[in-house]
Amino acid sequence: MVAGTGKSTDLSTPTKCIDVPGDGPMSFRHNNPGARYPSAEAARFGQISYGVIGYGHKIARFPSHLRRLRPAAARVSAHQQKLV
């Protein structure tokens, strides 16, 4: 667990708004290369909070880029199983 972030699998994280100030793309600042929206599914894979980008859209925040890849891999796997 990263100091001050709480449990990374806490299902309340889709409702915890913490904007990350700084320069550069929001997807980089929130360790979210796919710019995924916050959700209960993202929380199960390590989302720790979310931020708000242009026009009120939300972006999930992960503790690292690697944690963000896990839900993407799970979605691909689930989609492939539907095709078989």
C-alpha positions in Angstrom: 0.0 0.0 0.0 1.3 3.4 -0.9 1.4 5.8 2.0 -1.7 8.0 2.2 -3.7 6.3 -0.5 -5.7 3.8 1.4 -6.4 0.2 0.2 -6.0 0.1 -3.6 -8.9 -2.4 -3.9 -11.3 -0.4 -1.8 -14.6 -0.3 -3.7 -15.3 3.3 -2.5 -12.5 4.6 -4.8 -14.9 5.4 -7.7 -16.4 8.2 -5.4 -13.0 9.6 -4.1 -12.0 12.6 -6.2 -8.3 13.6 -5.9 -6.9 15.7 -8.7 -3.2 15.5 -9.4 -1.7 18.9 -10.3 1.1 19.3 -12.7 2.1 19.5 -16.3 1.6 16.7 -18.9 -1.4 14.6 -19.9 -3.9 13.6 -17.2 -3.5 10.0 -18.2 0.2 10.1 -17.2 -0.5 12.0 -14.0 -3.1 9.5 -12.9 -1.1 6.4 -14.1 -3.9 5.6 -16.5 -2.5 5.2 -20.0 -5.9 4.2 -21.4 -7.7 7.1 -19.7 -10.2 4.7 -18.2 -13.3 6.1 -16.4 -13.6 5.3 -12.6 -15.8 2.3 -11.8 -16.3 -0.6 -9.4 -14.5 -2.8 -11.9 -11.5 -0.5 -12.0 -11.5 -0.4 -8.2 -11.2 -4.2 -8.1 -8.1 -3.9 -10.2 -6.4 -1.2 -8.1 -8.0 2.2 -8.8 -7.2 4.5 -5.8 -9.2 7.6 -6.7 -10.3 9.7 -9.8 -9.7 13.1 -11.2 -11.8 15.4 -13.4 -10.7 16.4 -16.9 -12.3 18.6 -19.5 -16.1 19.0 -19.7 -16.5 17.2 -16.4 -15.3 13.8 -17.6 -13.7 11.6 -15.0 -10.4 9.6 -15.1 -9.5 6.8 -12.8 -6.2 7.1 -10.9 -4.0 4.0 -10.3 -0.9 3.7 -8.1 1.2 2.7 -11.2 0.9 2.1 -15.0 1.2 -1.6 -14.4 -1.9 -1.7 -12.2 -3.9 -0.1 -15.0 -2.9 -2.9 -17.4 -4.6 -5.6 -15.3 -8.2 -4.5 -16.0 -7.4 -4.1 -19.7 -6.0 -7.6 -19.9 -9.1 -8.9 -18.0 -11.4 -7.2 -20.5 -9.6 -8.7 -23.5 -9.7 -12.1 -21.9 -13.5 -11.9 -21.2 -14.1 -10.7 -24.8 -12.1 -13.5 -26.2 -14.1 -16.1 -24.2 -17.3 -14.7 -25.6 -16.0 -15.2 -29.2 -15.2 -18.9 -28.6 
